[in-house]
Amino acid sequence: MRASKRRGQLLDGVLLLDKPEGLSSNHALQRAKRALDACKAGHTGTLDPFATGLLICCMGRATKICGSMLNADKTYVATLRFGEETDSGDLTGNVIFKAEDGFQGVSPEALLEVLPEFRGAIQQVPPMYSALKRDGRPLYEYARQGIELERPPREVTIHRLELLDFDGMQATLLVDCSKGTYIRTLAQDIGRRLGCGAHLVALRRTRIGPFDISNSVGLEALQTMENPQQALLPLHALPAGLMPAASTQKDDL
């Protein structure tokens, strides 16, 4: 007779996790799930492994908010490096374009002149290194084989785009945007508009809808808590409109 597999506890709630650099969103979720000893967990939108910041981890009945949170606006702090564009749009990719020899950076006047073009409703071509699917396969699988596919542009909205720091070779931007916005693509497009190329060297997500990074907990801190379940936001404390309907209480978990 086969022994039953241990599933963990039936926990309901939301964990605001500050994802560390170097982990995929799913790996971070699974580590948080183990730390909490929860039997059911999901998250509301991925961050690339090199990126850090807010990852909403939903336990038990709270997984029902995952769909609605995918549609939420998000805020990022993005650091762009000028002078090179990569195939992935970030520091993990291969350089496919370099600025002319002797490039010494971007002038503040040039950057401030082009930023307004990226505010409001804009068109973005989704990157090949993305999870969007074509014929049942994610685009990144084609990209890894060196295959470039036609991608129709999509409209996204940049609500705020502010310059936080700048030294000519790098710029740190605050980006408040709609769902479906690729910050890697935004970096590439800004670099192309300036004519020198650009890619992301750091990305931190600080807000998803009503949830803010200031209320999050780091993965290492969670794993060393005596009672990590105290970090869960209970269902009754979720913002208005997000709490699962009462009828879901009898759902089979």
CYANA upper distance limits for C-alpha pairs under 8 A (distance plus 0.5 A):
  7 ARG  CA     38 ALA  CA      7.98
  7 ARG  CA     39 CYS  CA      5.37
  8 GLY  CA     37 ASP  CA      5.52
  8 GLY  CA     38 ALA  CA      5.36
  8 GLY  CA     39 CYS  CA      4.81
  9 GLN  CA     37 ASP  CA      6.38
  9 GLN  CA     38 ALA  CA      5.33
  9 GLN  CA     39 CYS  CA      5.89
 10 LEU  CA     38 ALA  CA      6.71
 10 LEU  CA     39 CYS  CA      6.49
 10 LEU  CA     40 LYS  CA      7.93
 10 LEU  CA     60 GLY  CA      6.92
 10 LEU  CA    253 LEU  CA      8.17
 11 LEU  CA     38 ALA  CA      6.27
 11 LEU  CA     39 CYS  CA      7.84
 11 LEU  CA     40 LYS  CA      8.26
 11 LEU  CA     59 MET  CA      6.50
 11 LEU  CA     60 GLY  CA      5.96
 12 ASP  CA     58 CYS  CA      8.27
 12 ASP  CA     59 MET  CA      5.57
 12 ASP  CA     60 GLY  CA      5.00
 12 ASP  CA     61 ARG  CA      5.94
 12 ASP  CA     62 ALA  CA      6.33
 12 ASP  CA    234 PRO  CA      7.23
 12 ASP  CA    235 LEU  CA      7.34
 13 GLY  CA     58 CYS  CA      6.64
 13 GLY  CA     59 MET  CA      5.72
 13 GLY  CA     60 GLY  CA      7.35
 13 GLY  CA     61 ARG  CA      7.82
 13 GLY  CA     62 ALA  CA      5.92
 13 GLY  CA    232 LEU  CA      5.97
 13 GLY  CA    233 LEU  CA      5.75
 13 GLY  CA    234 PRO  CA      5.05
 13 GLY  CA    235 LEU  CA      5.95
 14 VAL  CA     56 ILE  CA      7.39
 14 VAL  CA     57 CYS  CA      6.29
 14 VAL  CA     58 CYS  CA      5.12
 14 VAL  CA     59 MET  CA      6.56
 14 VAL  CA     62 ALA  CA      6.83
 14 VAL  CA    232 LEU  CA      5.84
 14 VAL  CA    233 LEU  CA      5.37
 14 VAL  CA    234 PRO  CA      7.08
 14 VAL  CA    235 LEU  CA      7.98
 15 LEU  CA     56 ILE  CA      6.51
 15 LEU  CA     57 CYS  CA      5.48
 15 LEU  CA     58 CYS  CA      6.77
 15 LEU  CA     59 MET  CA      8.21
 15 LEU  CA    216 SER  CA      8.09
 15 LEU  CA    231 ALA  CA      7.00
 15 LEU  CA    232 LEU  CA      5.42
 15 LEU  CA    233 LEU  CA      6.68
 16 LEU  CA     54 LEU  CA      7.04
 16 LEU  CA     55 LEU  CA      6.66
 16 LEU  CA     56 ILE  CA      5.49
 16 LEU  CA     57 CYS  CA      6.84
 16 LEU  CA    211 PHE  CA      8.28
 16 LEU  CA    213 ILE  CA      7.97
 16 LEU  CA    215 ASN  CA      7.35
 16 LEU  CA    216 SER  CA      5.05
 16 LEU  CA    217 VAL  CA      6.86
 16 LEU  CA    232 LEU  CA      8.28
 17 LEU  CA     53 GLY  CA      8.03
 17 LEU  CA     54 LEU  CA      6.22
 17 LEU  CA     55 LEU  CA      5.63
 17 LEU  CA     56 ILE  CA      6.65
 17 LEU  CA     57 CYS  CA      7.34
 17 LEU  CA    216 SER  CA      5.71
 17 LEU  CA    217 VAL  CA      5.67
 17 LEU  CA    218 GLY  CA      6.40
 17 LEU  CA    219 LEU  CA      7.16
 18 ASP  CA     52 THR  CA      7.35
 18 ASP  CA     53 GLY  CA      5.15
 18 ASP  CA     54 LEU  CA      5.39
 18 ASP  CA     55 LEU  CA      6.71
 18 ASP  CA    213 ILE  CA      7.48
 18 ASP  CA    216 SER  CA      6.23
 18 ASP  CA    217 VAL  CA      6.12
 18 ASP  CA    218 GLY  CA      5.26
 18 ASP  CA    219 LEU  CA      7.13
 19 LYS  CA     23 LEU  CA      8.09
 19 LYS  CA     25 SER  CA      7.89
 19 LYS  CA     28 ALA  CA      7.04
 19 LYS  CA     51 ALA  CA      8.48
 19 LYS  CA     52 THR  CA      5.63
 19 LYS  CA     53 GLY  CA      5.59
 19 LYS  CA     54 LEU  CA      6.78
 19 LYS  CA     55 LEU  CA      6.68
 19 LYS  CA    218 GLY  CA      7.20
 19 LYS  CA    219 LEU  CA      7.14
 20 PRO  CA     28 ALA  CA      8.48
 20 PRO  CA     51 ALA  CA      8.07
 20 PRO  CA     52 THR  CA      5.68
 20 PRO  CA     53 GLY  CA      7.51
 20 PRO  CA    218 GLY  CA      7.94
 20 PRO  CA    219 LEU  CA      7.65
 21 GLU  CA     49 PRO  CA      6.55
 21 GLU  CA     50 PHE  CA      5.61
 21 GLU  CA     51 ALA  CA      6.15
 21 GLU  CA     52 THR  CA      5.77
 22 GLY  CA     49 PRO  CA      5.34
 22 GLY  CA     50 PHE  CA      5.82
 22 GLY  CA     51 ALA  CA      8.14
 23 LEU  CA     27 HIS  CA      6.58
 23 LEU  CA     28 ALA  CA      6.64
 23 LEU  CA     49 PRO  CA      5.32
 23 LEU  CA     50 PHE  CA      7.92
 24 SER  CA     28 ALA  CA      6.78
 24 SER  CA     46 THR  CA      8.40
 24 SER  CA     47 LEU  CA      7.55
 24 SER  CA     48 ASP  CA      6.78
 24 SER  CA     49 PRO  CA      5.04
 25 SER  CA     29 LEU  CA      6.61
 25 SER  CA     46 THR  CA      5.94
 25 SER  CA     47 LEU  CA      6.26
 25 SER  CA     48 ASP  CA      7.65
 25 SER  CA     49 PRO  CA      7.49
 25 SER  CA     55 LEU  CA      7.98
 26 ASN  CA     30 GLN  CA      6.61
 26 ASN  CA     43 HIS  CA      8.47
 26 ASN  CA     46 THR  CA      8.32
 27 HIS  CA     31 ARG  CA      6.72
 28 ALA  CA     32 ALA  CA      6.71
 28 ALA  CA    219 LEU  CA      8.01
 29 LEU  CA     33 LYS  CA      6.53
 29 LEU  CA     41 ALA  CA      8.05
 29 LEU  CA     42 GLY  CA      7.70
 29 LEU  CA     43 HIS  CA      7.55
 29 LEU  CA     57 CYS  CA      7.00
 30 GLN  CA     34 ARG  CA      6.70
 31 ARG  CA     35 ALA  CA      6.67
 31 ARG  CA    219 LEU  CA      8.35
 32 ALA  CA     36 LEU  CA      6.70
 32 ALA  CA    219 LEU  CA      7.27
 32 ALA  CA    222 LEU  CA      7.87
 32 ALA  CA    223 GLN  CA      7.97
 33 LYS  CA     37 ASP  CA      6.37
 33 LYS  CA     38 ALA  CA      5.84
 33 LYS  CA     39 CYS  CA      8.01
 33 LYS  CA     40 LYS  CA      8.31
 33 LYS  CA     41 ALA  CA      7.08
 34 ARG  CA     38 ALA  CA      7.06
 35 ALA  CA    222 LEU  CA      7.45
 35 ALA  CA    223 GLN  CA      5.94
 35 ALA  CA    228 PRO  CA      7.39
 36 LEU  CA    228 PRO  CA      6.36
 36 LEU  CA    229 GLN  CA      6.20
 38 ALA  CA     59 MET  CA      7.40
 38 ALA  CA     60 GLY  CA      8.27
 39 CYS  CA     59 MET  CA      8.46
 39 CYS  CA     60 GLY  CA      7.90
 40 LYS  CA     59 MET  CA      6.18
 40 LYS  CA     60 GLY  CA      5.63
 40 LYS  CA    253 LEU  CA      7.76
 41 ALA  CA     57 CYS  CA      7.26
 41 ALA  CA     58 CYS  CA      5.96
 41 ALA  CA     59 MET  CA      4.97
 41 ALA  CA     60 GLY  CA      6.68
 41 ALA  CA     63 THR  CA      7.09
 42 GLY  CA     57 CYS  CA      6.24
 42 GLY  CA     58 CYS  CA      5.73
 42 GLY  CA     59 MET  CA      7.19
 42 GLY  CA     63 THR  CA      6.36
 42 GLY  CA     66 CYS  CA      7.86
 43 HIS  CA     55 LEU  CA      7.40
 43 HIS  CA     56 ILE  CA      5.99
 43 HIS  CA     57 CYS  CA      4.99
 43 HIS  CA     58 CYS  CA      6.30
 43 HIS  CA     63 THR  CA      8.06
 43 HIS  CA     66 CYS  CA      6.94
 44 THR  CA     55 LEU  CA      7.75
 44 THR  CA     56 ILE  CA      6.25
 44 THR  CA     57 CYS  CA      7.43
 44 THR  CA     58 CYS  CA      8.28
 44 THR  CA     66 CYS  CA      5.24
 44 THR  CA     67 GLY  CA      7.54
 44 THR  CA     69 MET  CA      6.35
 44 THR  CA     70 LEU  CA      6.13
 45 GLY  CA     55 LEU  CA      7.79
 45 GLY  CA     56 ILE  CA      8.24
 45 GLY  CA     69 MET  CA      8.46
 45 GLY  CA     70 LEU  CA      6.53
 46 THR  CA     55 LEU  CA      7.98
 47 LEU  CA     51 ALA  CA      6.51
 47 LEU  CA     52 THR  CA      7.73
 47 LEU  CA     55 LEU  CA      8.09
 50 PHE  CA     92 THR  CA      8.46
 50 PHE  CA    202 ALA  CA      7.76
 50 PHE  CA    203 LEU  CA      8.06
 51 ALA  CA    202 ALA  CA      6.89
 51 ALA  CA    203 LEU  CA      5.38
 51 ALA  CA    204 ARG  CA      6.26
 51 ALA  CA    205 ARG  CA      8.34
 52 THR  CA    203 LEU  CA      6.89
 52 THR  CA    204 ARG  CA      5.28
 52 THR  CA    205 ARG  CA      7.01
 53 GLY  CA    204 ARG  CA      5.45
 53 GLY  CA    205 ARG  CA      5.11
 53 GLY  CA    206 THR  CA      6.45
 53 GLY  CA    213 ILE  CA      7.33
 54 LEU  CA    204 ARG  CA      8.30
 54 LEU  CA    205 ARG  CA      5.91
 54 LEU  CA    206 THR  CA      6.23
 54 LEU  CA    207 ARG  CA      7.07
 54 LEU  CA    208 ILE  CA      7.92
 54 LEU  CA    212 ASP  CA      7.88
 54 LEU  CA    213 ILE  CA      6.02
 54 LEU  CA    216 SER  CA      7.59
 58 CYS  CA     62 ALA  CA      5.60
 58 CYS  CA     63 THR  CA      5.33
 58 CYS  CA     65 ILE  CA      8.27
 58 CYS  CA     66 CYS  CA      7.79
 59 MET  CA     63 THR  CA      6.32
 60 GLY  CA    253 LEU  CA      7.42
 61 ARG  CA    244 PRO  CA      7.58
 61 ARG  CA    248 THR  CA      7.83
 61 ARG  CA    249 GLN  CA      7.89
 61 ARG  CA    253 LEU  CA      8.42
 62 ALA  CA     66 CYS  CA      8.22
 62 ALA  CA    235 LEU  CA      7.33
 62 ALA  CA    243 MET  CA      8.02
 62 ALA  CA    244 PRO  CA      7.39
 64 LYS  CA    244 PRO  CA      6.87
 65 ILE  CA     69 MET  CA      6.72
 65 ILE  CA    242 LEU  CA      6.62
 65 ILE  CA    243 MET  CA      7.82
 65 ILE  CA    244 PRO  CA      7.50
 66 CYS  CA     70 LEU  CA      6.87
 67 GLY  CA     71 ASN  CA      7.75
 68 SER  CA     72 ALA  CA      7.52
 68 SER  CA    242 LEU  CA      8.42
 69 MET  CA    208 ILE  CA      7.98
 69 MET  CA    209 GLY  CA      7.53
 70 LEU  CA    179 LYS  CA      7.52
 71 ASN  CA    178 SER  CA      8.34
 71 ASN  CA    179 LYS  CA      5.93
 72 ALA  CA    178 SER  CA      7.43
 72 ALA  CA    179 LYS  CA      6.52
 72 ALA  CA    208 ILE  CA      6.75
 72 ALA  CA    209 GLY  CA      5.42
 73 ASP  CA    176 ASP  CA      7.75
 73 ASP  CA    177 CYS  CA      6.15
 73 ASP  CA    178 SER  CA      5.01
 73 ASP  CA    179 LYS  CA      6.09
 73 ASP  CA    208 ILE  CA      6.57
 73 ASP  CA    209 GLY  CA      5.84
 74 LYS  CA    176 ASP  CA      6.33
 74 LYS  CA    177 CYS  CA      6.03
 74 LYS  CA    178 SER  CA      6.91
 74 LYS  CA    179 LYS  CA      7.60
 74 LYS  CA    205 ARG  CA      7.93
 74 LYS  CA    206 THR  CA      8.17
 74 LYS  CA    207 ARG  CA      5.84
 74 LYS  CA    208 ILE  CA      5.06
 74 LYS  CA    209 GLY  CA      6.68
 75 THR  CA    174 LEU  CA      7.77
 75 THR  CA    175 VAL  CA      6.07
 75 THR  CA    176 ASP  CA      4.80
 75 THR  CA    177 CYS  CA      6.80
 75 THR  CA    205 ARG  CA      6.41
 75 THR  CA    206 THR  CA      6.04
 75 THR  CA    207 ARG  CA      5.40
 75 THR  CA    208 ILE  CA      7.20
 76 TYR  CA    174 LEU  CA      6.40
 76 TYR  CA    175 VAL  CA      5.62
 76 TYR  CA    176 ASP  CA      6.96
 76 TYR  CA    203 LEU  CA      7.34
 76 TYR  CA    204 ARG  CA      5.99
 76 TYR  CA    205 ARG  CA      4.82
 76 TYR  CA    206 THR  CA      6.07
 76 TYR  CA    207 ARG  CA      7.66
 77 VAL  CA    172 THR  CA      7.30
 77 VAL  CA    173 LEU  CA      6.18
 77 VAL  CA    174 LEU  CA      5.23
 77 VAL  CA    175 VAL  CA      6.77
 77 VAL  CA    203 LEU  CA      6.37
 77 VAL  CA    204 ARG  CA      5.67
 77 VAL  CA    205 ARG  CA      6.93
 77 VAL  CA    206 THR  CA      7.73
 78 ALA  CA    172 THR  CA      6.02
 78 ALA  CA    173 LEU  CA      5.70
 78 ALA  CA    174 LEU  CA      7.00
 78 ALA  CA    175 VAL  CA      7.78
 78 ALA  CA    183 ILE  CA      8.06
 78 ALA  CA    200 LEU  CA      7.46
 78 ALA  CA    201 VAL  CA      8.46
 78 ALA  CA    202 ALA  CA      6.39
 78 ALA  CA    203 LEU  CA      5.07
 78 ALA  CA    204 ARG  CA      6.95
 79 THR  CA    170 GLN  CA      7.29
 79 THR  CA    171 ALA  CA      6.11
 79 THR  CA    172 THR  CA      4.74
 79 THR  CA    173 LEU  CA      6.82
 79 THR  CA    200 LEU  CA      6.28
 79 THR  CA    201 VAL  CA      6.24
 79 THR  CA    202 ALA  CA      5.55
 79 THR  CA    203 LEU  CA      6.85
 80 LEU  CA    170 GLN  CA      5.95
 80 LEU  CA    171 ALA  CA      5.77
 80 LEU  CA    172 THR  CA      6.82
 80 LEU  CA    173 LEU  CA      8.43
 80 LEU  CA    187 ALA  CA      6.83
 80 LEU  CA    198 ALA  CA      6.75
 80 LEU  CA    199 HIS  CA      5.99
 80 LEU  CA    200 LEU  CA      5.08
 80 LEU  CA    201 VAL  CA      6.39
 80 LEU  CA    202 ALA  CA      7.85
 81 ARG  CA    169 MET  CA      6.35
 81 ARG  CA    170 GLN  CA      4.94
 81 ARG  CA    171 ALA  CA      7.20
 81 ARG  CA    198 ALA  CA      5.93
 81 ARG  CA    199 HIS  CA      6.10
 81 ARG  CA    200 LEU  CA      6.79
 81 ARG  CA    201 VAL  CA      6.92
 82 PHE  CA    105 GLY  CA      7.28
 82 PHE  CA    106 VAL  CA      7.89
 82 PHE  CA    168 GLY  CA      8.42
 82 PHE  CA    169 MET  CA      5.79
 82 PHE  CA    170 GLN  CA      6.50
 82 PHE  CA    191 GLY  CA      7.17
 82 PHE  CA    196 CYS  CA      6.97
 82 PHE  CA    197 GLY  CA      6.33
 82 PHE  CA    198 ALA  CA      4.85
 82 PHE  CA    199 HIS  CA      7.37
 83 GLY  CA     98 LYS  CA      6.23
 83 GLY  CA     99 ALA  CA      5.38
 83 GLY  CA    103 PHE  CA      7.58
 83 GLY  CA    105 GLY  CA      7.75
 83 GLY  CA    169 MET  CA      7.95
 83 GLY  CA    191 GLY  CA      8.40
 83 GLY  CA    196 CYS  CA      5.56
 83 GLY  CA    197 GLY  CA      5.60
 83 GLY  CA    198 ALA  CA      6.31
 84 GLU  CA     95 VAL  CA      6.96
 84 GLU  CA     96 ILE  CA      8.06
 84 GLU  CA     97 PHE  CA      6.08
 84 GLU  CA     98 LYS  CA      5.04
 84 GLU  CA     99 ALA  CA      6.76
 84 GLU  CA    196 CYS  CA      7.38
 84 GLU  CA    197 GLY  CA      5.28
 84 GLU  CA    198 ALA  CA      5.65
 84 GLU  CA    199 HIS  CA      7.15
 85 GLU  CA     89 GLY  CA      7.07
 85 GLU  CA     95 VAL  CA      6.22
 85 GLU  CA     96 ILE  CA      6.36
 85 GLU  CA     97 PHE  CA      5.60
 85 GLU  CA     98 LYS  CA      7.11
 85 GLU  CA    188 GLN  CA      7.07
 85 GLU  CA    191 GLY  CA      8.03
 85 GLU  CA    197 GLY  CA      5.31
 85 GLU  CA    198 ALA  CA      5.36
 85 GLU  CA    199 HIS  CA      5.87
 86 THR  CA     90 ASP  CA      6.80
 86 THR  CA     91 LEU  CA      7.79
 86 THR  CA     93 GLY  CA      5.77
 86 THR  CA     94 ASN  CA      5.58
 86 THR  CA     95 VAL  CA      4.70
 86 THR  CA     96 ILE  CA      5.77
 86 THR  CA     97 PHE  CA      7.44
 86 THR  CA    198 ALA  CA      8.33
 86 THR  CA    199 HIS  CA      6.85
 87 ASP  CA     93 GLY  CA      6.04
 87 ASP  CA     94 ASN  CA      6.15
 87 ASP  CA     95 VAL  CA      6.97
 87 ASP  CA     96 ILE  CA      6.59
 88 SER  CA     92 THR  CA      7.52
 88 SER  CA     93 GLY  CA      5.37
 88 SER  CA     94 ASN  CA      7.78
 88 SER  CA    127 PRO  CA      7.85
 88 SER  CA    128 MET  CA      8.04
 88 SER  CA    129 TYR  CA      6.24
 88 SER  CA    184 ARG  CA      8.11
 89 GLY  CA     93 GLY  CA      7.32
 89 GLY  CA    184 ARG  CA      5.36
 89 GLY  CA    185 THR  CA      6.85
 89 GLY  CA    187 ALA  CA      7.62
 89 GLY  CA    188 GLN  CA      6.61
 89 GLY  CA    198 ALA  CA      8.34
 89 GLY  CA    199 HIS  CA      5.55
 89 GLY  CA    200 LEU  CA      6.78
 90 ASP  CA    184 ARG  CA      6.78
 90 ASP  CA    199 HIS  CA      5.41
 90 ASP  CA    200 LEU  CA      4.81
 90 ASP  CA    201 VAL  CA      6.46
 91 LEU  CA    199 HIS  CA      7.20
 91 LEU  CA    200 LEU  CA      6.56
 91 LEU  CA    201 VAL  CA      5.72
 97 PHE  CA    197 GLY  CA      7.18
 98 LYS  CA    196 CYS  CA      7.48
 98 LYS  CA    197 GLY  CA      7.08
 99 ALA  CA    103 PHE  CA      6.70
 99 ALA  CA    195 GLY  CA      8.06
 99 ALA  CA    196 CYS  CA      5.18
 99 ALA  CA    197 GLY  CA      6.92
100 GLU  CA    196 CYS  CA      8.04
104 GLN  CA    168 GLY  CA      8.07
104 GLN  CA    169 MET  CA      7.81
105 GLY  CA    168 GLY  CA      5.05
105 GLY  CA    169 MET  CA      5.21
106 VAL  CA    110 ALA  CA      7.19
106 VAL  CA    111 LEU  CA      7.36
106 VAL  CA    168 GLY  CA      5.26
106 VAL  CA    169 MET  CA      6.95
106 VAL  CA    194 LEU  CA      8.49
107 SER  CA    111 LEU  CA      7.02
107 SER  CA    168 GLY  CA      6.52
108 PRO  CA    112 LEU  CA      6.56
108 PRO  CA    166 PHE  CA      8.19
108 PRO  CA    168 GLY  CA      7.51
109 GLU  CA    113 GLU  CA      6.55
110 ALA  CA    114 VAL  CA      7.08
110 ALA  CA    194 LEU  CA      7.87
111 LEU  CA    115 LEU  CA      6.75
111 LEU  CA    194 LEU  CA      7.94
112 LEU  CA    116 PRO  CA      7.98
114 VAL  CA    118 PHE  CA      7.98
114 VAL  CA    190 ILE  CA      7.99
114 VAL  CA    193 ARG  CA      7.79
114 VAL  CA    194 LEU  CA      8.05
115 LEU  CA    119 ARG  CA      7.58
115 LEU  CA    161 LEU  CA      7.80
115 LEU  CA    190 ILE  CA      8.14
116 PRO  CA    161 LEU  CA      8.48
118 PHE  CA    122 ILE  CA      6.98
118 PHE  CA    158 ILE  CA      7.41
118 PHE  CA    161 LEU  CA      8.16
119 ARG  CA    157 THR  CA      7.80
119 ARG  CA    158 ILE  CA      5.54
119 ARG  CA    159 HIS  CA      6.93
119 ARG  CA    160 ARG  CA      7.09
119 ARG  CA    161 LEU  CA      6.84
120 GLY  CA    157 THR  CA      5.68
120 GLY  CA    158 ILE  CA      5.42
120 GLY  CA    159 HIS  CA      6.26
120 GLY  CA    160 ARG  CA      8.41
121 ALA  CA    155 GLU  CA      6.98
121 ALA  CA    156 VAL  CA      6.18
121 ALA  CA    157 THR  CA      4.78
121 ALA  CA    158 ILE  CA      6.90
122 ILE  CA    155 GLU  CA      6.09
122 ILE  CA    156 VAL  CA      6.13
122 ILE  CA    157 THR  CA      6.56
122 ILE  CA    158 ILE  CA      7.96
123 GLN  CA    153 PRO  CA      6.28
123 GLN  CA    154 ARG  CA      5.90
123 GLN  CA    155 GLU  CA      5.06
123 GLN  CA    156 VAL  CA      6.83
124 GLN  CA    153 PRO  CA      5.59
124 GLN  CA    154 ARG  CA      5.79
124 GLN  CA    155 GLU  CA      6.77
124 GLN  CA    156 VAL  CA      7.47
124 GLN  CA    181 THR  CA      8.27
124 GLN  CA    182 TYR  CA      8.45
124 GLN  CA    185 THR  CA      7.69
124 GLN  CA    186 LEU  CA      8.31
125 VAL  CA    151 ARG  CA      6.76
125 VAL  CA    152 PRO  CA      6.72
125 VAL  CA    153 PRO  CA      4.72
125 VAL  CA    154 ARG  CA      6.76
125 VAL  CA    185 THR  CA      8.02
126 PRO  CA    130 SER  CA      7.87
126 PRO  CA    151 ARG  CA      7.13
126 PRO  CA    152 PRO  CA      8.32
126 PRO  CA    153 PRO  CA      7.34
126 PRO  CA    154 ARG  CA      7.98
126 PRO  CA    182 TYR  CA      7.60
126 PRO  CA    185 THR  CA      7.62
127 PRO  CA    182 TYR  CA      8.35
127 PRO  CA    185 THR  CA      7.04
128 MET  CA    139 LEU  CA      5.82
128 MET  CA    140 TYR  CA      6.17
128 MET  CA    142 TYR  CA      8.13
128 MET  CA    143 ALA  CA      6.25
128 MET  CA    148 GLU  CA      7.50
128 MET  CA    149 LEU  CA      8.03
129 TYR  CA    139 LEU  CA      6.66
129 TYR  CA    140 TYR  CA      4.80
129 TYR  CA    143 ALA  CA      6.74
130 SER  CA    138 PRO  CA      7.43
130 SER  CA    139 LEU  CA      6.17
130 SER  CA    140 TYR  CA      5.83
131 ALA  CA    138 PRO  CA      5.33
131 ALA  CA    139 LEU  CA      6.40
131 ALA  CA    140 TYR  CA      6.86
132 LEU  CA    138 PRO  CA      5.78
132 LEU  CA    139 LEU  CA      6.21
133 LYS  CA    137 ARG  CA      5.56
133 LYS  CA    138 PRO  CA      4.61
133 LYS  CA    139 LEU  CA      6.15
134 ARG  CA    138 PRO  CA      6.74
134 ARG  CA    139 LEU  CA      6.98
137 ARG  CA    141 GLU  CA      7.39
137 ARG  CA    142 TYR  CA      8.47
138 PRO  CA    142 TYR  CA      7.89
139 LEU  CA    143 ALA  CA      6.82
140 TYR  CA    144 ARG  CA      6.59
141 GLU  CA    145 GLN  CA      7.15
142 TYR  CA    146 GLY  CA      7.00
142 TYR  CA    147 ILE  CA      5.58
142 TYR  CA    148 GLU  CA      7.51
142 TYR  CA    149 LEU  CA      8.44
143 ALA  CA    147 ILE  CA      5.70
143 ALA  CA    148 GLU  CA      6.77
156 VAL  CA    177 CYS  CA      8.14
156 VAL  CA    178 SER  CA      6.59
156 VAL  CA    179 LYS  CA      7.77
156 VAL  CA    180 GLY  CA      7.14
156 VAL  CA    181 THR  CA      6.39
157 THR  CA    177 CYS  CA      6.19
157 THR  CA    178 SER  CA      5.77
157 THR  CA    181 THR  CA      8.06
158 ILE  CA    175 VAL  CA      7.52
158 ILE  CA    176 ASP  CA      6.48
158 ILE  CA    177 CYS  CA      4.90
158 ILE  CA    178 SER  CA      7.02
159 HIS  CA    175 VAL  CA      8.16
159 HIS  CA    176 ASP  CA      5.83
159 HIS  CA    177 CYS  CA      5.88
159 HIS  CA    178 SER  CA      8.03
160 ARG  CA    174 LEU  CA      7.73
160 ARG  CA    175 VAL  CA      6.18
160 ARG  CA    176 ASP  CA      5.37
160 ARG  CA    177 CYS  CA      7.51
161 LEU  CA    173 LEU  CA      7.12
161 LEU  CA    174 LEU  CA      6.09
161 LEU  CA    175 VAL  CA      5.35
161 LEU  CA    176 ASP  CA      7.10
162 GLU  CA    173 LEU  CA      6.03
162 GLU  CA    174 LEU  CA      5.58
162 GLU  CA    175 VAL  CA      7.34
163 LEU  CA    171 ALA  CA      7.66
163 LEU  CA    172 THR  CA      6.67
163 LEU  CA    173 LEU  CA      5.23
163 LEU  CA    174 LEU  CA      6.99
164 LEU  CA    171 ALA  CA      8.03
164 LEU  CA    172 THR  CA      5.88
164 LEU  CA    173 LEU  CA      5.95
164 LEU  CA    174 LEU  CA      7.14
165 ASP  CA    171 ALA  CA      6.11
165 ASP  CA    172 THR  CA      5.46
165 ASP  CA    173 LEU  CA      7.70
166 PHE  CA    170 GLN  CA      6.28
166 PHE  CA    171 ALA  CA      4.85
166 PHE  CA    172 THR  CA      6.87
167 ASP  CA    171 ALA  CA      7.18
177 CYS  CA    181 THR  CA      7.06
182 TYR  CA    186 LEU  CA      6.86
183 ILE  CA    187 ALA  CA      6.71
184 ARG  CA    188 GLN  CA      6.84
184 ARG  CA    199 HIS  CA      7.34
184 ARG  CA    200 LEU  CA      6.65
185 THR  CA    189 ASP  CA      6.55
186 LEU  CA    190 ILE  CA      6.66
187 ALA  CA    191 GLY  CA      6.71
187 ALA  CA    198 ALA  CA      6.43
187 ALA  CA    199 HIS  CA      6.02
187 ALA  CA    200 LEU  CA      6.80
188 GLN  CA    192 ARG  CA      6.66
188 GLN  CA    197 GLY  CA      7.10
188 GLN  CA    198 ALA  CA      5.89
188 GLN  CA    199 HIS  CA      6.30
189 ASP  CA    193 ARG  CA      6.58
190 ILE  CA    194 LEU  CA      6.76
190 ILE  CA    197 GLY  CA      8.22
190 ILE  CA    198 ALA  CA      7.59
191 GLY  CA    195 GLY  CA      6.59
191 GLY  CA    196 CYS  CA      6.17
191 GLY  CA    197 GLY  CA      4.47
191 GLY  CA    198 ALA  CA      4.83
191 GLY  CA    199 HIS  CA      8.01
192 ARG  CA    196 CYS  CA      6.85
192 ARG  CA    197 GLY  CA      5.73
192 ARG  CA    198 ALA  CA      7.84
205 ARG  CA    213 ILE  CA      8.19
206 THR  CA    212 ASP  CA      6.44
206 THR  CA    213 ILE  CA      5.35
206 THR  CA    214 SER  CA      8.42
207 ARG  CA    211 PHE  CA      6.20
207 ARG  CA    212 ASP  CA      5.03
207 ARG  CA    213 ILE  CA      6.46
208 ILE  CA    212 ASP  CA      7.14
210 PRO  CA    239 PRO  CA      7.72
211 PHE  CA    215 ASN  CA      8.20
212 ASP  CA    216 SER  CA      7.77
217 VAL  CA    221 ALA  CA      7.23
217 VAL  CA    222 LEU  CA      7.06
217 VAL  CA    231 ALA  CA      7.92
218 GLY  CA    222 LEU  CA      6.66
219 LEU  CA    223 GLN  CA      6.71
220 GLU  CA    224 THR  CA      6.90
221 ALA  CA    225 MET  CA      6.77
222 LEU  CA    228 PRO  CA      6.18
222 LEU  CA    231 ALA  CA      8.21
223 GLN  CA    228 PRO  CA      7.63
224 THR  CA    228 PRO  CA      8.33
228 PRO  CA    232 LEU  CA      8.37
233 LEU  CA    237 ALA  CA      6.90
233 LEU  CA    238 LEU  CA      7.64
234 PRO  CA    238 LEU  CA      7.41
235 LEU  CA    243 MET  CA      6.40
235 LEU  CA    244 PRO  CA      8.24
236 HIS  CA    243 MET  CA      7.36
238 LEU  CA    242 LEU  CA      6.68
238 LEU  CA    243 MET  CA      6.35
239 PRO  CA    243 MET  CA      7.77
244 PRO  CA    248 THR  CA      7.18
245 ALA  CA    249 GLN  CA      8.37
